[in-house]
């Protein structure tokens, strides 16, 4: 199955290219889509299709500087960092101070 295959770029469990295509012969990988996407569009997608309560915050952290994550681990770490910076989650071993250079710690 595509989602279980680490090379397909769906999971944060292993580091792989951020692909996320069901059929790799069609369209472009996720990291390419993100490169040309606006913060507003990504926030809409996250909110509308996954009911993500922090869609705006995540979208801003992922796309703001156009330094788009290329791998699943980069994306996962970016999302965790953004949520921690905004004090939306607290994970063991992470400080609650912001280390992301593009997010202001409130």
Number of C-alpha atoms within 10 A of each C-alpha: 6 14 13 11 12 16 17 21 26 23 19 16 12 14 18 19 20 23 20 19 17 14 10 12 7 8 11 13 18 18 20 15 14 20 15 11 14 16 21 13 13 20 19 17 15 17 16 11 8 10 11 14 11 14 20 17 17 22 24 19 25 22 19 14 10 14 11 19 21 20 21 25 19 18 19 16 14 18 18 18 22 26 19 21 22 17 15 12 12 14 9 5 6 10 12 17 14 18 14 14 8 12 16 12 15 8
